[in-house]
Amino acid sequence: AMLLDVSQSGGHLQLDPAHPVADCSVITIPGLSPRPFTVRWQGEGEVGIAFGTMIPYAELADWLANDGKRFSCH
């Protein structure tokens, strides 16, 4: 999956249509703590998700300000 957008409460992903996403699961975004999520909408290889618990503002702000965290591959 490719993360297209993220906020404290959810995100927007681009997915290979051949790999459907479960209605609820856990997402691991490099540099952020894993988050349970539920699917809010799906269509044409994209999906909108809502996190079960919001990302704390300080954690998201640090991640956004740190290219090393945002663009790491693990």
Secondary structure, 3 states (H helix, E strand, C coil): CEEEEECCCEEEEECCCCCCCCCEEEECCCCCCCEEEEEEEEECCEEEEEECCCCCHHHHHHHHHCHHHHCCCC
